[in-house]
Amino acid sequence: MLRGDLASETPPSVLADVARLRSVARLKLGSRADPAFDRIATIVERLVDVPVALVTVLTADRQHLPGQVGLPEPIAGTREMALTHSFSRHVVESGEPIIVPDVREDARMRDNLSIRDLGAIAFAGVPLTDSDGLVLGTLAVMDREPRVWTRSEIVLLQELGEVCSSELRLRIAREIADEARLAAESAHGQLTLLGELTDALATTMDIDEAMRRLGGMVAGRLADWCLIMLADQGGTIRHVSAAHRDPAQADAVDRLVRSFDAKPLIRAVQRTSRPIRREARDHLAAGDADRLGCESSLVVPITSPVTNRVQGAVLLVNGPDRPGFGLAEESTAAEVGRRAGMAVDNSRVFDRQRHVAEVLQHSMLPELPEVDGVDLHGRYLPAQDGASVGGDWYDAFAQPDATLMLAVGDVSGHDIEAAATMGQVRNLVRGDAYGRDDAPGPLLDQLDRALHGLHVPAAATAVLARLRRGDDGYSVAFANAGHPPPVLLRPDGEVEIWWESPEPLLGLLPRQQRTTHHRRAAPGSTLLLYTDGLVEHPAHLIDEGIDRIRSVLRGNAALPPDELCDRLIEAAPRRADDIALLVVGLH
């Protein structure tokens, strides 16, 4: 058998298992805790209310536990266990979630040693995958008594499993990037170009912008001009762009992009997965080659660094005044294709991670109640950079005495940990305030005590208000824990800023008494509660942001609350922080 025929003779299942173990090996797991995965396990343990939550990664003979909560020693310390104790291996083998109310009644699991040694009875696990869909491990939970897992618990497990998968993929891609970078250091010129290219691609997750930067850096340095093509998994061309070292050729290059058939080139590199050096006329129509001054060409695949799947191609072209492509240029160009593949993979991972994060964030925001005489509108916008989740929230709920509680708050941070803490704080606010007629100040006092007594790791600002309707209008009682002041748009179009002496954040040393402030609001007014992302900017004072709100609201008392929301957001600076706002129209 020829060496080149080995892949065709090897069963697909064996090749997939080899690829899976290669991805696992690149994670470089050791007998140690991983803070990111421990945080996710802790979030699952709290939200699903289970005694054991695990992030697992499986090798050929062991189950590694980079994230866990609830396991006994010595497993908790060694962070690994034999496959004889692993329920997750069935998830890895099947590639599908496995939900079991009682493992003693499941033929696959009834003999598992975790039943005897760990007291495990109920199990639920979802697969964690790499960029090629190969299952590396699980996000799993166990209970020590029979349990019927709810749909919401399973959905939450799947959503957080996507977050875990994204983290694994990013780590694998980062490891491969490090390997590629070391290989590139053999040539100074190659290192310079590839280093600059890596920096340029790493600062954007927009794939079209990434390929535009790639073309601009390669044209004139590695070749006279280049053409970049990307295809999706079905072979459909999703991106074609070009760059030329001579700006005067921009129109000719644009015409070529519009008319160029990229499929033959992509099929050629997919067949070989290697660079192809030819005369330019072998890749271009004769008219295009003559018009652009083309003599020699080199095509390199754009490959995924994790799966080695060809995702597109880069066509490099030189004119008659520039030497043809040699082995050094071919090596550098091949590395350019790999860096482009890394950018494509990262963009896809980022898009998936951002989508999961947005779904998670919005699932944690409340549905606002319908209240006679009150028009409630809430908005949440994530920071423009980051994980698309954060600690900002808004809330409103009706009390049995017909008053309406309003809250807006901000837990420090804009990541998944801040979002999870935000959910705890918001629920504590609701549980603390519902059914009680205490003023907002004492309610925040009790919230401080609850945060400390329950060891919730939160430092948060918040405004809590009680809205009460009377015969001649509305009374508003509110307390402010280190938060930007409420704003009232009066019926005459004037704006009131409810400044008060600042009081400490929630979650710091508990105070004996927080202050309750009282205001009146006439029918036709609009009350605005918001987080600091709406008014703060690194280069400006918060007073300037509040003045901007005042200018947006002044004279617009007749506008409906949802339109006021739009105008406030449009006037906000570039979002370096999350924004939550609650607009309350009073009729």
C-alpha positions as MATLAB code, in Angstrom:
seq = 'MLRGDLASETPPSVLADVARLRSVARLKLGSRADPAFDRIATIVERLVDVPVALVTVLTADRQHLPGQVGLPEPIAGTREMALTHSFSRHVVESGEPIIVPDVREDARMRDNLSIRDLGAIAFAGVPLTDSDGLVLGTLAVMDREPRVWTRSEIVLLQELGEVCSSELRLRIAREIADEARLAAESAHGQLTLLGELTDALATTMDIDEAMRRLGGMVAGRLADWCLIMLADQGGTIRHVSAAHRDPAQADAVDRLVRSFDAKPLIRAVQRTSRPIRREARDHLAAGDADRLGCESSLVVPITSPVTNRVQGAVLLVNGPDRPGFGLAEESTAAEVGRRAGMAVDNSRVFDRQRHVAEVLQHSMLPELPEVDGVDLHGRYLPAQDGASVGGDWYDAFAQPDATLMLAVGDVSGHDIEAAATMGQVRNLVRGDAYGRDDAPGPLLDQLDRALHGLHVPAAATAVLARLRRGDDGYSVAFANAGHPPPVLLRPDGEVEIWWESPEPLLGLLPRQQRTTHHRRAAPGSTLLLYTDGLVEHPAHLIDEGIDRIRSVLRGNAALPPDELCDRLIEAAPRRADDIALLVVGLH';
ca = [
       0.000    0.000    0.000;
       1.314    3.449   -0.903;
       1.688    5.923    1.935;
      -0.698    8.326    0.202;
      -3.413    5.650    0.220;
      -3.495    5.285    4.024;
      -6.208    7.864    4.550;
      -8.494    6.278    1.947;
      -8.073    2.833    3.566;
      -8.641    3.994    7.146;
     -12.243    3.799    8.450;
     -13.847    7.273    8.863;
     -14.638    6.549   12.525;
     -10.951    5.963   13.264;
      -9.944    9.165   11.452;
     -12.548   11.114   13.416;
     -11.310    9.671   16.705;
      -7.713   10.538   15.815;
      -8.773   14.102   14.974;
     -10.710   14.339   18.249;
      -7.738   13.176   20.320;
      -5.496   15.626   18.459;
      -7.814   18.478   19.467;
      -7.885   17.242   23.082;
      -4.081   17.018   23.151;
      -3.814   20.637   22.042;
      -5.789   21.704   25.109;
      -2.823   20.588   27.273;
      -4.988   19.515   30.185;
      -3.262   18.861   33.475;
      -4.295   17.886   36.985;
      -5.388   21.398   37.843;
      -8.482   23.540   38.103;
      -9.351   25.876   35.269;
     -10.909   29.124   36.624;
     -13.083   29.775   33.540;
     -14.586   26.278   33.510;
     -14.933   26.222   37.305;
     -17.000   29.428   37.026;
     -19.286   27.847   34.435;
     -19.693   24.727   36.616;
     -20.578   26.969   39.560;
     -23.136   28.872   37.469;
     -24.750   25.580   36.394;
     -24.765   24.282   39.980;
     -26.567   27.413   41.180;
     -29.039   27.858   38.333;
     -30.002   24.172   37.946;
     -29.751   23.508   41.713;
     -27.702   20.301   41.564;
     -25.089   18.908   43.952;
     -22.576   18.136   41.164;
     -21.785   20.061   37.956;
     -18.900   19.114   35.644;
     -17.008   20.308   32.587;
     -15.348   17.163   31.193;
     -12.859   16.410   28.419;
     -12.212   12.768   27.485;
      -8.979   11.201   26.281;
      -8.630    7.558   25.211;
      -8.537    6.253   28.788;
      -9.332    9.111   31.206;
     -11.980   11.710   31.923;
     -10.419   15.092   32.759;
     -12.336   17.631   34.845;
     -11.131   21.191   34.070;
     -14.307   22.504   35.726;
     -16.218   20.937   38.601;
     -18.197   21.642   41.721;
     -19.470   19.064   44.211;
     -17.082   16.127   43.664;
     -15.307   14.608   46.686;
     -11.570   14.165   47.156;
      -9.370   12.800   45.741;
     -11.194   13.351   42.430;
     -11.707   17.063   43.118;
      -7.955   17.442   43.605;
      -6.642   15.232   40.801;
      -9.241   16.570   38.348;
      -9.552   13.235   36.548;
     -11.280    9.879   36.844;
     -11.269    6.531   35.088;
     -13.794    5.910   32.322;
     -15.386    3.263   34.558;
     -16.814    6.219   36.531;
     -17.800    8.270   33.483;
     -21.379    8.772   32.336;
     -20.095   11.411   29.904;
     -18.365    8.822   27.719;
     -21.808    7.823   26.424;
     -22.433   11.430   25.356;
     -19.068   11.505   23.563;
     -19.792    8.181   21.826;
     -23.288    9.191   20.709;
     -22.563   12.848   19.972;
     -25.966   13.737   21.417;
     -27.261   15.056   24.758;
     -28.182   12.316   27.218;
     -30.829   13.016   29.867;
     -31.438   10.216   32.404;
     -33.785   10.557   35.411;
     -32.377    7.378   37.073;
     -29.148    5.797   35.778;
     -29.906    2.570   37.639;
     -32.677    1.932   35.138;
     -30.543    2.721   32.070;
     -28.902   -0.310   30.449;
     -25.847    1.709   29.429;
     -25.206    3.159   32.880;
     -26.557    0.824   35.558;
     -23.104   -0.777   36.131;
     -21.194    2.528   36.289;
     -19.016    2.753   39.411;
     -20.103    6.351   40.075;
     -23.397    4.978   41.357;
     -21.564    3.150   44.139;
     -18.637    5.537   44.760;
     -20.282    8.937   44.205;
     -23.942    8.201   44.913;
     -24.894    9.409   41.419;
     -28.498    8.620   40.462;
     -29.708   11.208   37.940;
     -27.535   12.464   35.027;
     -27.828   15.049   32.264;
     -25.007   15.902   29.861;
     -24.589   17.840   26.618;
     -21.655   17.490   24.189;
     -18.796   19.996   23.892;
     -17.423   20.173   20.356;
     -14.480   21.572   18.462;
     -14.807   23.679   15.298;
     -15.324   20.561   13.168;
     -18.122   19.217   15.366;
     -15.999   16.509   16.968;
     -17.166   15.836   20.540;
     -14.370   16.503   23.059;
     -16.310   16.208   26.315;
     -19.442   17.343   28.126;
     -21.097   19.901   30.317;
     -22.883   17.623   32.775;
     -24.850   17.589   36.020;
     -25.608   14.805   38.495;
     -28.099   14.426   41.308;
     -28.027   11.926   44.161;
     -31.683   11.034   43.834;
     -34.003   10.321   40.889;
     -34.896   13.522   39.057;
     -37.044   14.504   36.087;
     -35.019   17.203   34.327;
     -37.128   20.140   33.156;
     -37.022   21.593   29.667;
     -35.689   24.915   30.970;
     -32.849   23.109   32.787;
     -31.907   21.229   29.624;
     -32.038   24.409   27.487;
     -29.826   26.244   30.006;
     -27.368   23.315   29.996;
     -27.242   23.406   26.182;
     -26.710   27.187   26.049;
     -23.893   27.101   28.587;
     -22.493   24.062   26.778;
     -22.156   26.267   23.685;
     -20.202   28.774   25.762;
     -17.892   25.968   26.965;
     -17.455   24.709   23.395;
     -16.535   28.201   22.207;
     -13.892   28.467   24.920;
     -12.420   25.075   23.944;
     -12.315   26.073   20.271;
     -10.635   29.354   21.012;
      -7.995   27.614   23.123;
      -7.330   25.038   20.406;
      -7.071   27.771   17.783;
      -4.742   29.758   20.044;
      -2.482   26.737   20.531;
      -2.331   26.089   16.800;
      -1.645   29.766   16.201;
       1.307   29.550   18.578;
       2.656   26.518   16.686;
       2.263   28.322   13.366;
       3.944   31.446   14.721;
       6.991   29.432   15.872;
       7.293   27.822   12.447;
       7.179   31.236   10.768;
      10.090   32.618   12.778;
      12.603   30.849   10.483;
      12.626   33.851    8.121;
      12.769   37.462    9.278;
      10.830   38.871    6.360;
       8.154   36.224    6.704;
       7.900   36.846   10.428;
       7.484   40.599    9.900;
       4.692   40.222    7.386;
       2.912   37.442    9.238;
       3.215   39.209   12.587;
       1.653   42.357   11.188;
      -0.998   40.285    9.459;
      -1.854   38.440   12.661;
      -2.227   41.720   14.551;
      -4.452   43.139   11.831;
      -6.704   40.083   11.716;
      -6.892   39.733   15.504;
      -8.434   43.182   15.963;
     -11.599   42.486   13.963;
     -14.198   39.736   13.996;
     -15.817   40.975   10.764;
     -14.684   38.518    8.118;
     -15.041   40.937    5.172;
     -12.937   43.546    6.976;
     -10.370   40.872    7.897;
      -9.967   39.781    4.264;
      -9.739   43.428    3.114;
      -6.869   43.978    5.562;
      -5.186   40.782    4.402;
      -5.291   41.874    0.777;
      -4.002   45.348    1.573;
      -0.986   43.958    3.472;
      -0.048   41.232    0.971;
      -0.376   43.293   -2.211;
       2.928   45.025   -2.919;
       4.912   43.016   -0.341;
       4.420   39.389   -1.269;
       2.955   39.940   -4.751;
       1.867   42.725   -7.090;
      -1.765   41.960   -6.324;
      -3.942   39.298   -4.797;
      -7.464   37.986   -5.006;
      -9.147   36.349   -1.976;
     -12.015   33.869   -2.185;
     -14.058   32.184    0.556;
     -16.645   29.433    0.247;
     -19.034   27.939    2.787;
     -19.231   24.228    3.567;
     -21.697   23.702    0.716;
     -19.319   25.233   -1.811;
     -21.244   28.494   -2.258;
     -18.910   31.457   -2.778;
     -19.518   33.900    0.081;
     -16.651   36.382   -0.388;
     -14.449   37.607   -3.245;
     -12.155   40.614   -2.874;
      -8.932   41.875   -4.426;
      -6.149   44.365   -3.788;
      -3.439   45.817   -6.082;
      -0.217   47.599   -5.146;
      -1.040   50.329   -7.705;
      -4.103   52.434   -6.704;
      -4.587   53.338  -10.372;
      -5.616   49.717  -11.021;
      -8.533   49.868   -8.545;
     -11.235   50.039  -11.247;
      -9.734   47.131  -13.212;
      -9.514   45.052  -10.030;
     -13.142   45.855   -9.152;
     -14.265   44.695  -12.608;
     -12.306   41.478  -12.158;
     -13.917   40.813   -8.765;
     -17.410   41.220  -10.227;
     -16.777   38.843  -13.123;
     -14.363   36.325  -11.610;
     -15.486   32.701  -11.293;
     -13.842   31.524   -8.060;
     -15.164   27.962   -8.001;
     -12.499   26.337  -10.264;
      -9.661   27.763   -8.150;
     -11.226   26.685   -4.878;
     -11.891   23.188   -6.252;
      -8.247   22.982   -7.362;
      -6.832   23.753   -3.900;
      -9.450   21.517   -2.255;
      -8.166   18.593   -4.321;
      -4.533   19.120   -3.313;
      -4.683   21.240   -0.091;
      -1.304   22.558   -1.294;
       0.007   25.695   -3.048;
      -0.177   25.685   -6.852;
       2.368   27.667   -8.928;
       1.453   28.397  -12.547;
       1.475   31.091  -15.198;
      -1.152   33.728  -14.500;
      -3.030   32.875  -17.704;
      -3.745   29.416  -16.270;
      -5.865   31.092  -13.567;
      -7.164   34.192  -15.361;
      -8.809   34.962  -18.673;
      -6.224   36.194  -21.185;
      -7.823   39.640  -21.361;
      -7.722   40.094  -17.575;
      -4.132   38.840  -17.404;
      -2.969   41.285  -20.092;
      -4.930   44.223  -18.697;
      -3.546   43.831  -15.180;
      -0.013   43.024  -16.312;
       0.044   39.451  -15.014;
       2.912   37.041  -15.595;
       3.152   34.449  -12.802;
       0.673   33.304  -10.173;
       0.484   31.275   -6.991;
      -2.667   29.871   -5.408;
      -2.687   28.832   -1.740;
      -5.563   27.323    0.241;
      -7.242   29.127    3.134;
      -7.376   26.309    5.673;
      -8.920   25.894    9.090;
      -6.054   25.512   11.595;
      -8.154   23.085   13.670;
      -9.681   20.809   11.023;
      -7.418   21.528    8.017;
     -10.581   21.942    5.924;
     -10.077   24.194    2.880;
     -12.339   27.230    3.284;
     -11.158   29.268    0.310;
      -8.101   30.373   -1.625;
      -5.691   33.292   -2.064;
      -4.506   33.983   -5.617;
      -1.199   35.927   -5.738;
      -0.129   37.452   -9.063;
       3.091   39.122  -10.237;
       3.642   41.215  -13.325;
       6.554   40.860  -15.802;
       8.727   43.288  -13.799;
       8.710   41.090  -10.695;
      10.336   37.654  -10.351;
       8.164   34.567  -10.273;
       7.246   32.854   -7.028;
       9.913   30.680   -5.418;
       9.869   28.277   -2.492;
      10.298   31.067    0.080;
       7.303   32.999   -1.277;
       5.322   29.778   -1.454;
       6.070   29.019    2.201;
       5.062   32.509    3.306;
       1.923   32.465    1.155;
       0.903   29.102    2.609;
       1.220   30.629    6.088;
      -0.892   33.590    4.964;
      -3.597   31.092    3.976;
      -3.417   29.458    7.394;
      -3.658   32.832    9.176;
      -6.650   33.693    7.015;
      -8.206   30.350    7.969;
      -7.664   31.170   11.636;
      -9.438   34.505   11.142;
     -12.359   32.734    9.452;
     -12.590   30.174   12.293;
     -12.394   32.862   14.978;
     -15.086   34.899   13.252;
     -17.426   31.909   13.123;
     -16.709   30.986   16.760;
     -17.252   34.606   17.785;
     -20.569   34.779   15.914;
     -21.800   31.583   17.587;
     -20.567   32.661   21.018;
     -22.124   36.112   20.640;
     -25.455   34.583   19.623;
     -25.475   32.244   22.634;
     -24.492   35.114   24.923;
     -27.269   37.346   23.598;
     -29.850   34.570   24.014;
     -28.640   33.975   27.577;
     -28.699   37.688   28.454;
     -32.184   38.300   27.091;
     -33.508   35.147   28.761;
     -32.480   36.706   32.084;
     -34.320   40.000   31.477;
     -37.935   40.243   32.669;
     -41.199   40.711   30.849;
     -42.512   44.062   31.992;
     -46.008   44.050   33.519;
     -49.031   45.785   32.032;
     -50.239   48.451   34.481;
     -53.196   50.801   33.962;
     -52.012   54.353   33.446;
     -48.350   53.398   33.132;
     -46.453   52.743   29.893;
     -43.292   50.674   30.551;
     -40.445   50.237   28.074;
     -37.086   48.571   28.824;
     -33.967   48.196   26.703;
     -30.698   46.329   27.121;
     -27.713   46.789   24.796;
     -24.394   44.976   25.345;
     -21.060   46.749   25.092;
     -19.826   46.933   21.514;
     -16.678   45.035   22.507;
     -16.770   41.932   24.664;
     -18.946   38.942   25.369;
     -22.385   40.501   24.630;
     -23.488   39.811   28.182;
     -23.074   41.847   31.311;
     -24.305   42.887   34.701;
     -26.775   45.635   33.731;
     -30.474   45.005   34.300;
     -33.895   46.617   34.612;
     -37.010   45.338   36.323;
     -40.557   46.331   37.191;
     -43.226   44.421   39.100;
     -46.607   45.238   40.597;
     -47.166   44.920   44.347;
     -50.342   43.544   45.962;
     -51.087   47.071   47.275;
     -51.256   48.356   43.649;
     -47.916   50.188   43.841;
     -45.291   49.526   41.188;
     -41.666   48.691   41.985;
     -39.036   49.903   39.521;
     -35.358   48.922   39.526;
     -32.300   49.488   37.389;
     -28.880   48.203   38.410;
     -25.368   47.413   37.282;
     -23.192   44.571   38.598;
     -19.546   45.331   37.810;
     -18.191   43.623   34.704;
     -19.583   42.714   31.295;
     -18.994   38.986   30.963;
     -20.897   35.778   31.644;
     -19.918   35.824   35.331;
     -21.358   39.340   35.736;
     -24.541   38.229   33.958;
     -24.952   35.255   36.302;
     -24.404   37.467   39.366;
     -26.837   39.996   37.940;
     -29.498   37.292   37.787;
     -28.957   36.501   41.460;
     -29.093   40.168   42.511;
     -32.204   40.876   40.472;
     -33.990   37.878   41.949;
     -32.956   38.951   45.454;
     -34.419   42.412   44.797;
     -37.704   40.845   43.754;
     -37.815   38.357   46.606;
     -36.876   41.019   49.146;
     -39.371   43.641   47.980;
     -42.439   41.718   46.834;
     -45.412   41.900   49.173;
     -43.733   44.381   51.544;
     -44.671   48.014   52.027;
     -41.209   49.074   53.261;
     -39.659   52.177   51.720;
     -36.903   51.628   49.115;
     -34.141   52.636   51.549;
     -34.867   49.858   54.079;
     -35.379   47.403   51.205;
     -31.847   48.130   49.962;
     -30.589   47.750   53.564;
     -32.086   44.267   53.632;
     -30.637   43.513   50.189;
     -27.167   44.429   51.505;
     -27.624   42.008   54.405;
     -28.826   39.270   52.053;
     -25.856   39.706   49.691;
     -23.428   39.351   52.603;
     -25.314   36.583   54.388;
     -25.666   34.493   51.223;
     -22.080   35.233   50.109;
     -23.143   36.592   46.717;
     -19.936   38.034   45.174;
     -21.530   41.238   43.926;
     -20.559   44.889   43.861;
     -23.444   46.725   42.244;
     -25.039   50.112   41.810;
     -28.827   50.342   41.760;
     -31.851   52.599   41.976;
     -34.956   51.076   43.569;
     -38.198   53.054   43.363;
     -41.812   52.622   44.443;
     -44.389   54.345   42.221;
     -47.749   55.104   43.804;
     -50.726   56.642   42.003;
     -52.808   59.253   43.804;
     -55.772   61.471   43.006;
     -53.594   64.346   41.827;
     -50.706   62.462   40.193;
     -47.928   60.119   41.205;
     -45.573   59.912   44.154;
     -42.144   58.369   43.677;
     -40.084   57.091   46.598;
     -36.585   55.954   45.665;
     -33.215   54.964   47.083;
     -29.933   55.264   45.213;
     -26.907   53.008   45.846;
     -24.087   54.737   43.957;
     -26.097   54.945   40.718;
     -26.661   57.767   38.189;
     -29.673   59.906   39.212;
     -33.233   59.296   37.952;
     -34.488   61.789   35.368;
     -38.047   63.134   35.015;
     -39.418   64.672   31.826;
     -42.305   66.892   32.938;
     -45.461   67.509   30.863;
     -44.241   71.065   30.076;
     -41.109   69.626   28.411;
     -38.692   70.620   31.172;
     -36.339   68.036   32.678;
     -35.591   67.358   36.349;
     -32.389   65.556   37.410;
     -32.963   63.965   40.803;
     -29.482   64.456   42.264;
     -28.953   63.283   45.843;
     -25.939   62.774   48.092;
     -24.170   59.601   46.921;
     -24.479   56.432   48.977;
     -22.231   53.322   48.753;
     -22.651   50.505   46.271;
     -24.510   47.349   47.182;
     -22.357   44.445   48.297;
     -19.818   46.537   50.185;
     -19.931   46.908   53.958;
     -23.621   46.865   54.965;
     -25.068   50.213   56.113;
     -27.451   50.624   59.018;
     -29.744   52.942   57.076;
     -30.076   53.971   53.461;
     -32.014   57.102   52.597;
     -35.418   57.139   50.905;
     -36.076   60.223   48.757;
     -39.519   61.451   47.719;
     -40.678   63.219   44.559;
     -43.939   64.058   42.812;
     -44.699   63.443   39.134;
     -47.685   64.903   37.308;
     -49.705   62.876   34.789;
     -48.075   63.234   31.383;
     -44.569   62.937   32.854;
     -41.961   60.362   31.823;
     -39.542   58.838   34.346;
     -36.177   57.522   33.164;
     -33.988   55.043   35.058;
     -30.752   53.963   33.333;
     -27.252   52.564   33.851;
     -24.009   54.481   33.476;
     -23.323   53.122   29.972;
     -25.873   55.661   28.701;
     -24.024   58.664   30.108;
     -20.387   57.740   30.780;
     -17.479   58.109   28.367;
     -13.784   57.704   29.240;
     -12.959   61.182   27.903;
     -15.847   63.085   29.524;
     -17.402   63.768   32.926;
     -20.670   62.066   33.823;
     -22.266   65.535   34.085;
     -21.746   65.948   30.332;
     -23.572   62.673   29.692;
     -26.467   63.758   31.925;
     -26.617   67.083   30.062;
     -26.846   65.094   26.826;
     -29.849   63.190   28.215;
     -31.422   66.500   29.235;
     -31.027   67.918   25.716;
     -32.534   64.775   24.134;
     -35.577   64.821   26.434;
     -36.279   68.553   26.727;
     -39.350   69.622   24.785;
     -40.306   66.049   23.850;
     -42.953   65.295   26.473;
     -45.409   64.301   23.735;
     -43.174   61.540   22.343;
     -44.114   57.955   23.266;
     -41.667   56.127   25.598;
     -40.433   53.703   22.935;
     -39.386   56.598   20.670;
     -37.674   58.294   23.597;
     -35.722   55.026   24.118;
     -34.563   55.132   20.499;
     -33.432   58.759   20.719;
     -31.556   58.238   23.966;
     -29.673   55.245   22.570;
     -28.857   57.032   19.314;
     -27.370   59.928   21.293;
     -25.192   57.655   23.466;
     -21.422   57.522   22.783;
     -19.750   54.401   21.450;
     -20.745   51.687   23.910;
     -17.690   50.798   25.977;
     -20.126   49.551   28.640;
     -23.528   47.861   28.698;
     -26.680   49.989   28.695;
     -29.937   49.184   30.474;
     -32.733   51.698   30.659;
     -36.327   51.758   31.862;
     -38.655   54.459   30.513;
     -41.919   54.906   32.451;
     -44.703   56.948   30.872;
     -47.248   58.242   33.416;
     -50.785   58.966   32.165;
];
